[in-house]
Amino acid sequence: MEPDTDIRTAAPRRVLVVEDDEDARANLCDILELDAIAVDPASSAAEALDRPSSRWASYGALILDRRLPDADFHELMPRLRALAPDAELIVVTGMADIRGAIDALRGGASDYILKPFDPDTLRASLARALERRDLRLAKRRSDAAFRTLVESAESVIVITRADLSIVYFSPFAERLTGFPAEEVIGRDFPDQLLKGEDRGPTREVMNRLRSGESVRGLESRLRCRDGSTRSLVWNARWLEDYDGAPAILSAGHDITDLKLAQQRALQAERLAAIGEMVAGLAHESRNALQRGQSCLEMLALKVDDRPEALDLIRRAQAAQDHLHHLFEDVRSYAAPIRLEANRFELPSVWREAWSYLEPAARDREASLIERIDAPATSCWLDPFRLVQVFRNILENALAAASPPVAITIECRTDEIEGRDALRVSIRDNGPGLSPEQAERIFEPFFTTKARGTGLGMAICRRIVEAHGGRIAVGPPGGPGAEIILTLPREPT
C-alpha cells in the first residue's frame, strides 16, 4: 500500500509540527499538506503547549524536533504524552547519535528521522504511525464489542463455585490448554490454570463479584499442560444459580498472537531506527579503524623480532576486526544472519571468548571452571558468531558477580528434535535474575545496565537460532544466573 493511501485512510487527519527552524517547519507543512493533512505548526515548546485542551484529542501524530530552544527534550516528551495519549510521536533531528535514538524510542516515540529528511520517508513513517493509531483505537473499540460477544465466540469458558473450584471447563479450553476437563474439575481455578504471579490478583478480583461488581478486561496468563503460556483477557459475571448453587462464569479470549504481532511490529520499527543510527556511526568509524590498522601494521614491522609484542599486535588487530563486524551486526540486526560455518571444537570457541576478557577477569579475580561430560565436542558452527555469543554472556557474568567471580561452564550431550546436540550451561556466582529479568532478558532494548543498549542478549538469541539451536534462562533456585545454549552438532 502506498504511503499516501495509508494517510488518507487514517483518522483523525491532523498533525502537530513542533520545529524551531522556519525552513524545516515550512518544508514539513508543505509535504504533509500535499496529502490533505491538516497541520498545526509551532516554533517552540511554549507555542505548542499553548492551545485549548480540546484540541489535543484531534491530533493523530506529533512531529517534534529533538532540540528546541525553550524546552528539555526529556521533560517535554512526557508532557506531550499526557496531553495527547493517543497520538503517535515522531522525532526529527539533525544529530545522528544512537543514544538520542534510544532515549526517544524508550520515551515512546514511534520513529526517529534524521534531517535533511526524504519526503517519501517522512510520509511513509507518518503513514505507519497513523495506521498503528488506527489499529490501537480499533482494538479499543473491539474490546468494548468483545464484552458482549465473548460468550458466543470461541473462548475459554470456565464456571467455578464461589470458592473458585472448577465445575465446568469448555471444549475450547481443553483444546487450548491441553488439560482434559476431568483433570481440572474440582481443582482451584487460579492454582490450576494461571501463572503464579497472576493468581493472587485474579483471586482478589473474582472475590469482588459477590458484591455485584463485574470483571471485564482482566488480563492474565493461562498455563498449558506442555508448560507454555497463553495471554488471555477475561470477562466474568456472578451467576445466582448453576446446577443448584451460586457460581462464577468466566470467559477468556486468547490474545497471544495479537500481542506477539504487536511486539514484532514495535521491535521492527525500533530496530529500523537503531539501524540508521548505527549505520552513521559505523561509517564515521571506518576511517579511525583504518588509521589504527595502519599504525599496528607499521608497529609490527618495528618489533618483528619480539614474538610477545607481535602476539599483542595480532590480538589488537583481531579486536579491531571484531569491532568492525559488531558495527555491521547491529546495523543489520533486522536482516537474516548469514553464517560462515564449519566444524569446530566448541570448547575452543568459549575459551577464545574468555581470552578477550582476561584484563577484566584479572580485575575481578575471576576464574572459569570447565566441566565437560561429552565424548565429542565438535559442532558445525560459525566461530566468529559463537565467540560473540559467549563473550556477551561471560561479560554479563563478570559484571553481575562480586569478586572473586566464579563462572562455571558445563557441556554435555543433548538432543534438539531428535538430532544430536551439545548443551552448554554458563552459570555465575552473582545475585541471579529477578523473575522479570529472566522473562525479558532476550527482548531487544531490555537492559539493567545504565549504559547498555539492551541488544546484547537479543543478538545472542538470533545467532543461536540461526545455528538451529536454542538459548534459555536456567531454572530458578540455583546460585547466580544460568544461561543454557543447546546447539546441534550437524548442520540443519
GURO-472709 format. One line per field, with one value per residue (C-alpha): residue number from 0; residue in one letter; x, y, z. Coordinates in Angstrom, 3 decimals, padded with zeros to 6 digits. Last residue first. Example, Ala and Ser with C-alpha at 12.3 -4.5 7.8 and 13.67 -1.06 7.14 Angstrom:
// residues 2
nr	(1:0)
rest	(s:a)
X	(013.670:012.300)
Y	(-001.060:-004.500)
Z	(007.140:007.800)
This chain:
// residues 492
nr	(491:490:489:488:487:486:485:484:483:482:481:480:479:478:477:476:475:474:473:472:471:470:469:468:467:466:465:464:463:462:461:460:459:458:457:456:455:454:453:452:451:450:449:448:447:446:445:444:443:442:441:440:439:438:437:436:435:434:433:432:431:430:429:428:427:426:425:424:423:422:421:420:419:418:417:416:415:414:413:412:411:410:409:408:407:406:405:404:403:402:401:400:399:398:397:396:395:394:393:392:391:390:389:388:387:386:385:384:383:382:381:380:379:378:377:376:375:374:373:372:371:370:369:368:367:366:365:364:363:362:361:360:359:358:357:356:355:354:353:352:351:350:349:348:347:346:345:344:343:342:341:340:339:338:337:336:335:334:333:332:331:330:329:328:327:326:325:324:323:322:321:320:319:318:317:316:315:314:313:312:311:310:309:308:307:306:305:304:303:302:301:300:299:298:297:296:295:294:293:292:291:290:289:288:287:286:285:284:283:282:281:280:279:278:277:276:275:274:273:272:271:270:269:268:267:266:265:264:263:262:261:260:259:258:257:256:255:254:253:252:251:250:249:248:247:246:245:244:243:242:241:240:239:238:237:236:235:234:233:232:231:230:229:228:227:226:225:224:223:222:221:220:219:218:217:216:215:214:213:212:211:210:209:208:207:206:205:204:203:202:201:200:199:198:197:196:195:194:193:192:191:190:189:188:187:186:185:184:183:182:181:180:179:178:177:176:175:174:173:172:171:170:169:168:167:166:165:164:163:162:161:160:159:158:157:156:155:154:153:152:151:150:149:148:147:146:145:144:143:142:141:140:139:138:137:136:135:134:133:132:131:130:129:128:127:126:125:124:123:122:121:120:119:118:117:116:115:114:113:112:111:110:109:108:107:106:105:104:103:102:101:100:99:98:97:96:95:94:93:92:91:90:89:88:87:86:85:84:83:82:81:80:79:78:77:76:75:74:73:72:71:70:69:68:67:66:65:64:63:62:61:60:59:58:57:56:55:54:53:52:51:50:49:48:47:46:45:44:43:42:41:40:39:38:37:36:35:34:33:32:31:30:29:28:27:26:25:24:23:22:21:20:19:18:17:16:15:14:13:12:11:10:9:8:7:6:5:4:3:2:1:0)
rest	(t:p:e:r:p:l:t:l:i:i:e:a:g:p:g:g:p:p:g:v:a:i:r:g:g:h:a:e:v:i:r:r:c:i:a:m:g:l:g:t:g:r:a:k:t:t:f:f:p:e:f:i:r:e:a:q:e:p:s:l:g:p:g:n:d:r:i:s:v:r:l:a:d:r:g:e:i:e:d:t:r:c:e:i:t:i:a:v:p:p:s:a:a:a:l:a:n:e:l:i:n:r:f:v:q:v:l:r:f:p:d:l:w:c:s:t:a:p:a:d:i:r:e:i:l:s:a:e:r:d:r:a:a:p:e:l:y:s:w:a:e:r:w:v:s:p:l:e:f:r:n:a:e:l:r:i:p:a:a:y:s:r:v:d:e:f:l:h:h:l:h:d:q:a:a:q:a:r:r:i:l:d:l:a:e:p:r:d:d:v:k:l:a:l:m:e:l:c:s:q:g:r:q:l:a:n:r:s:e:h:a:l:g:a:v:m:e:g:i:a:a:l:r:e:a:q:l:a:r:q:q:a:l:k:l:d:t:i:d:h:g:a:s:l:i:a:p:a:g:d:y:d:e:l:w:r:a:n:w:v:l:s:r:t:s:g:d:r:c:r:l:r:s:e:l:g:r:v:s:e:g:s:r:l:r:n:m:v:e:r:t:p:g:r:d:e:g:k:l:l:q:d:p:f:d:r:g:i:v:e:e:a:p:f:g:t:l:r:e:a:f:p:s:f:y:v:i:s:l:d:a:r:t:i:v:i:v:s:e:a:s:e:v:l:t:r:f:a:a:d:s:r:r:k:a:l:r:l:d:r:r:e:l:a:r:a:l:s:a:r:l:t:d:p:d:f:p:k:l:i:y:d:s:a:g:g:r:l:a:d:i:a:g:r:i:d:a:m:g:t:v:v:i:l:e:a:d:p:a:l:a:r:l:r:p:m:l:e:h:f:d:a:d:p:l:r:r:d:l:i:l:a:g:y:s:a:w:r:s:s:p:r:d:l:a:e:a:a:s:s:a:p:d:v:a:i:a:d:l:e:l:i:d:c:l:n:a:r:a:d:e:d:d:e:v:v:l:v:r:r:p:a:a:t:r:i:d:t:d:p:e:m)
X	(020.456:024.227:025.392:026.236:023.025:023.477:021.724:022.771:021.757:022.213:022.368:022.271:023.662:023.144:020.427:016.718:015.406:015.554:018.137:017.497:017.225:019.067:018.159:019.909:019.351:022.558:020.453:018.674:021.991:022.807:019.313:019.373:022.792:021.621:018.740:021.223:023.332:020.633:019.718:021.621:023.589:024.779:022.975:022.814:019.609:018.713:015.699:016.174:015.574:013.930:016.187:016.349:012.593:011.367:014.520:014.743:011.101:011.511:014.673:017.980:020.861:022.801:026.207:028.011:027.938:026.438:027.080:025.360:026.283:024.082:025.537:023.285:022.420:019.138:015.781:014.094:017.121:019.100:021.652:025.291:027.126:028.981:029.227:030.704:031.154:031.935:033.454:033.965:036.087:034.962:031.293:029.083:026.953:029.646:031.696:028.550:027.403:030.836:030.658:027.286:028.453:031.728:029.936:027.598:030.313:032.544:029.578:029.351:033.081:033.250:030.385:029.236:029.023:029.867:032.736:032.522:032.745:032.561:030.588:030.847:032.894:033.091:035.001:035.630:036.499:038.060:037.613:039.645:037.560:040.484:042.059:038.826:038.505:042.010:041.432:038.156:039.345:040.761:037.314:035.838:038.702:038.000:034.287:035.180:037.874:035.323:033.011:035.539:034.959:033.277:032.466:030.154:030.209:026.718:024.471:022.130:018.876:018.380:016.841:020.216:021.882:023.273:023.966:025.927:027.828:029.102:029.971:031.961:034.052:034.674:035.642:038.178:039.606:039.853:041.661:044.159:044.726:045.214:047.777:049.588:049.758:051.154:053.725:054.827:055.315:057.179:059.765:061.974:059.243:059.065:059.445:057.477:054.621:054.451:053.857:050.976:049.530:049.648:047.872:045.141:044.564:044.252:041.739:039.717:039.538:038.470:035.813:034.321:032.332:030.548:029.898:028.296:026.067:024.972:024.485:021.904:020.008:019.957:018.634:015.678:014.954:015.338:012.707:010.170:010.833:010.594:007.217:005.883:007.211:005.678:002.324:002.362:003.231:000.427:-002.083:-000.936:-001.397:-004.805:-006.872:-010.319:-011.379:-014.959:-015.522:-018.890:-018.946:-021.275:-024.167:-025.702:-028.408:-026.798:-025.778:-027.736:-027.131:-024.469:-021.839:-020.034:-016.570:-014.774:-011.173:-008.394:-005.968:-002.234:-001.194:001.524:003.724:004.458:003.009:-000.206:-000.940:-000.824:-003.044:-001.502:-003.662:-005.544:-008.762:-010.782:-014.118:-015.000:-018.344:-019.139:-022.253:-020.826:-020.127:-018.025:-015.396:-013.898:-013.008:-010.859:-008.914:-008.397:-007.115:-004.635:-003.315:-003.034:-001.260:002.219:001.994:000.815:-002.846:-004.625:-004.556:-003.856:-006.161:-009.092:-008.878:-009.488:-012.882:-012.915:-009.352:-008.441:-011.941:-011.975:-008.920:-005.936:-004.249:-004.611:-006.174:-008.011:-009.442:-010.486:-012.266:-014.087:-015.317:-014.392:-017.251:-017.281:-013.940:-013.278:-013.197:-014.585:-017.760:-018.136:-016.459:-017.506:-014.751:-015.294:-012.143:-013.443:-014.626:-017.285:-020.826:-019.714:-017.269:-019.822:-020.947:-017.544:-015.927:-017.745:-015.920:-012.607:-013.325:-013.496:-010.154:-008.680:-009.883:-008.235:-004.939:-005.269:-005.976:-003.009:-000.746:-002.009:-001.302:002.278:002.812:001.529:003.665:006.771:005.855:005.284:008.584:010.494:008.796:009.725:013.412:014.651:017.518:017.458:017.326:014.117:013.374:010.174:007.431:008.494:007.501:010.270:012.226:012.240:013.462:016.161:017.359:017.563:019.387:021.878:022.478:023.614:022.902:022.099:019.906:016.742:013.166:011.120:007.797:005.136:001.846:-001.239:-003.474:-002.022:-002.252:-001.850:-000.083:002.250:003.059:004.025:006.027:008.058:008.705:010.791:013.186:013.528:014.390:012.454:012.947:015.400:014.119:016.352:014.563:012.251:008.793:006.213:003.028:000.503:-003.233:-004.097:-007.774:-007.636:-005.141:-007.502:-009.940:-007.215:-007.020:-003.554:-000.436:001.631:002.925:003.723:005.662:007.536:008.643:008.018:004.564:002.723:-000.797:-001.101:-004.279:-003.155:-004.544:-001.595:000.021:-000.500:002.003:004.878:004.218:003.976:007.276:009.013:007.625:008.917:012.338:012.543:011.444:013.759:012.053:010.066:006.932:004.535:001.071:-000.786:-004.461:-006.049:-008.046:-008.193:-006.133:-007.450:-005.840:-002.538:-002.373:-003.118:-000.359:002.123:001.341:000.000)
Y	(-028.052:-028.507:-031.244:-030.944:-029.102:-026.364:-026.052:-022.964:-022.505:-019.274:-019.540:-016.681:-016.916:-019.755:-022.225:-021.859:-020.674:-022.837:-021.846:-018.986:-020.048:-020.321:-022.705:-024.034:-024.139:-022.175:-019.110:-019.683:-019.251:-016.058:-014.584:-015.372:-013.806:-010.647:-010.328:-010.935:-007.950:-005.545:-003.757:-000.611:-000.674:002.467:002.200:-001.574:-003.464:-003.882:-004.523:-002.859:-006.081:-008.805:-011.753:-010.941:-010.346:-013.371:-013.864:-010.132:-010.010:-013.045:-011.487:-012.854:-014.187:-012.491:-013.440:-016.792:-017.313:-020.112:-020.957:-024.192:-025.736:-028.459:-030.196:-031.657:-034.844:-034.547:-035.894:-032.504:-030.995:-033.545:-033.477:-034.256:-032.444:-029.186:-027.349:-023.869:-022.491:-018.857:-017.938:-014.267:-013.318:-010.614:-009.584:-011.052:-009.234:-007.583:-010.751:-012.747:-010.155:-010.233:-014.043:-013.961:-011.364:-013.182:-016.491:-015.057:-013.096:-016.160:-018.004:-015.523:-015.537:-019.341:-020.027:-023.506:-027.211:-028.690:-030.639:-031.644:-035.434:-037.898:-035.365:-034.577:-031.378:-029.417:-026.183:-023.638:-020.091:-017.986:-014.307:-012.161:-009.155:-007.140:-010.269:-011.197:-007.682:-007.912:-011.508:-010.794:-011.456:-014.782:-015.807:-015.573:-017.710:-020.252:-020.250:-021.133:-023.681:-025.517:-025.871:-027.706:-026.584:-027.932:-025.250:-022.260:-018.911:-017.955:-015.353:-013.733:-012.518:-008.727:-006.980:-006.651:-005.110:-002.082:-004.102:-006.708:-004.167:-002.319:-005.665:-006.715:-003.532:-004.046:-007.675:-006.620:-004.079:-006.765:-009.035:-006.261:-005.795:-009.545:-009.591:-006.620:-008.422:-011.514:-009.381:-007.919:-011.411:-012.594:-009.762:-009.819:-008.312:-005.327:-002.466:-004.178:-004.937:-001.251:-000.335:-002.850:-001.572:002.024:001.069:-000.767:002.215:004.534:002.133:001.943:005.740:005.957:003.266:004.909:007.580:004.950:002.722:005.599:006.521:002.929:002.700:005.475:004.124:000.614:001.929:003.467:000.231:-001.751:000.390:-000.114:-003.859:-004.174:-002.457:-004.691:-007.818:-006.780:-006.058:-009.411:-011.199:-009.412:-010.334:-013.956:-014.258:-012.537:-015.609:-014.534:-015.751:-016.180:-016.595:-017.601:-017.528:-019.785:-019.849:-023.309:-025.591:-026.607:-023.025:-020.399:-016.784:-016.487:-013.794:-012.461:-012.683:-011.229:-012.344:-011.285:-014.122:-014.472:-018.068:-019.983:-022.965:-025.772:-028.586:-028.685:-025.027:-022.197:-019.225:-015.782:-012.962:-009.917:-008.738:-006.883:-007.024:-008.170:-007.088:-005.863:-007.228:-007.795:-011.465:-010.474:-008.944:-012.398:-012.704:-009.574:-010.766:-014.253:-012.770:-010.530:-013.517:-015.977:-013.792:-014.104:-017.909:-018.404:-019.398:-022.712:-024.984:-022.514:-019.822:-022.221:-024.406:-028.001:-029.737:-030.323:-029.890:-033.440:-034.396:-031.392:-032.566:-030.173:-029.421:-025.682:-024.501:-027.696:-028.172:-024.509:-024.899:-027.938:-025.846:-026.467:-026.615:-027.134:-025.543:-024.594:-020.802:-020.760:-019.173:-022.129:-022.086:-021.944:-021.697:-020.726:-020.267:-018.590:-019.451:-016.774:-016.746:-015.947:-013.312:-011.227:-008.612:-007.806:-008.210:-005.154:-002.991:-004.714:-004.131:-000.388:-000.389:-002.612:-000.168:002.633:000.721:-000.240:003.343:004.537:001.934:003.082:006.684:005.821:003.713:006.516:009.044:006.945:006.506:010.241:011.079:008.553:009.809:013.399:012.483:014.107:016.544:015.795:012.417:010.613:008.835:006.771:005.575:007.793:006.419:007.632:004.447:005.305:008.835:007.733:005.032:007.498:010.071:007.425:006.353:009.792:011.123:014.768:016.772:015.701:014.624:012.764:011.115:010.713:008.861:010.442:008.516:009.998:013.584:015.851:013.282:012.171:015.790:016.389:013.148:014.210:017.784:016.878:014.558:017.032:019.980:023.008:026.588:026.397:023.091:020.137:016.864:018.487:017.008:015.600:014.821:012.382:011.733:015.000:015.749:014.901:017.695:020.424:020.064:021.216:024.526:025.514:026.897:023.703:024.015:027.713:027.033:024.145:026.360:027.126:025.571:024.376:022.887:020.770:019.407:016.525:016.603:014.665:017.782:019.340:016.917:017.812:021.553:021.531:019.685:022.073:025.084:023.724:022.961:026.497:028.123:026.138:025.909:022.762:021.482:020.002:018.998:016.643:016.427:013.654:011.891:009.343:007.326:006.313:009.243:008.621:004.964:005.871:008.498:005.824:003.427:000.000)
Z	(009.850:010.053:012.479:016.188:017.025:019.671:023.032:024.974:028.625:030.571:034.357:036.851:040.370:042.838:041.920:042.618:039.293:036.152:033.535:031.118:027.511:024.211:021.419:018.353:014.607:014.039:013.145:016.479:018.306:016.396:016.876:020.605:021.071:019.256:021.736:024.558:023.501:022.255:025.507:024.573:027.807:029.572:032.922:032.707:033.514:029.865:027.670:024.265:022.290:024.404:025.326:029.062:029.349:031.327:033.416:034.108:035.229:037.512:039.028:037.821:039.891:042.695:041.293:041.374:037.614:035.490:031.834:030.689:027.343:025.853:022.809:020.133:018.306:016.379:017.631:017.824:019.535:021.559:024.380:025.116:027.883:028.483:031.804:032.067:035.590:036.290:039.664:040.460:043.476:043.312:043.079:040.346:037.774:035.630:035.177:034.345:031.798:030.159:030.041:028.268:025.728:025.102:024.641:021.982:020.136:020.145:018.608:015.722:014.989:015.223:012.782:013.731:012.869:016.240:017.842:021.496:021.342:024.253:026.335:030.035:030.030:033.275:032.863:035.633:034.588:037.330:038.073:040.435:039.302:037.902:036.451:034.633:033.212:031.766:030.523:028.711:025.164:026.345:027.621:024.086:022.791:025.530:024.584:020.995:021.846:023.999:020.936:018.780:015.213:012.078:009.555:009.398:007.657:008.786:007.192:009.733:008.175:008.311:011.351:013.062:010.009:011.791:014.939:013.016:010.909:013.947:015.536:012.484:012.666:016.368:015.784:013.159:015.586:018.266:015.819:015.107:018.833:019.207:016.418:017.932:021.296:019.569:017.766:021.101:022.539:019.451:019.527:016.401:014.187:016.535:014.024:011.250:013.646:014.586:010.951:010.756:014.026:012.784:009.567:011.496:013.782:010.800:009.208:012.400:012.572:008.938:009.392:012.482:010.623:008.542:011.544:013.433:010.510:010.052:013.808:013.747:010.754:012.208:015.529:013.706:011.809:015.023:016.708:013.942:013.746:017.526:017.537:014.767:016.472:019.796:018.178:016.400:019.653:021.470:018.757:018.733:022.495:022.638:023.646:024.902:028.343:029.554:033.298:034.777:038.583:040.573:043.034:043.671:042.253:038.956:038.286:040.209:041.115:038.441:039.010:035.968:034.450:031.460:030.882:028.536:027.867:027.276:026.611:028.449:027.616:030.081:027.933:030.002:029.441:031.987:031.194:031.553:032.862:031.615:033.271:030.605:032.363:035.870:037.238:040.746:042.448:045.916:045.159:042.152:044.442:045.108:041.430:041.563:044.613:043.132:039.890:041.735:043.751:040.853:038.290:039.859:039.798:036.228:035.973:035.329:038.377:041.188:039.773:039.122:042.258:041.212:041.286:037.539:036.214:035.160:034.032:031.685:029.775:030.034:026.701:027.332:024.070:023.166:026.668:026.868:023.510:024.918:027.881:031.522:034.038:037.839:038.738:042.374:042.702:046.310:044.896:042.547:039.179:035.544:032.921:029.287:027.179:024.075:020.589:020.267:021.692:025.246:024.064:022.169:024.714:026.217:022.799:021.494:024.014:023.199:019.516:020.113:021.902:019.207:016.580:018.518:018.532:014.891:013.891:015.928:014.308:010.898:011.837:012.743:009.627:007.410:009.271:008.638:004.974:004.573:006.228:004.141:000.976:001.803:002.444:005.605:005.959:008.777:010.520:011.463:014.762:014.820:017.170:020.051:023.463:025.741:025.113:021.427:022.091:024.525:022.104:019.233:021.333:022.460:018.859:017.774:014.286:015.115:012.729:014.437:013.828:016.455:015.553:018.271:017.689:019.232:021.648:024.838:023.590:026.625:028.831:026.024:025.224:028.847:028.922:025.846:027.046:030.099:028.223:025.336:027.570:026.465:025.237:022.333:020.933:020.099:019.353:016.803:017.314:014.895:016.835:015.358:015.087:016.755:017.423:021.135:021.687:020.525:023.431:025.839:024.018:022.792:024.431:024.648:021.091:021.461:024.654:023.053:020.212:016.538:016.305:013.185:013.226:010.081:008.492:006.285:002.760:001.352:-000.131:003.307:004.801:002.495:002.669:006.461:006.856:004.455:006.299:009.581:008.095:006.682:009.942:012.213:015.627:014.811:016.573:013.983:015.281:012.928:011.975:009.901:012.619:011.227:008.786:005.355:003.575:005.307:004.306:000.706:000.884:001.975:-000.898:000.000)
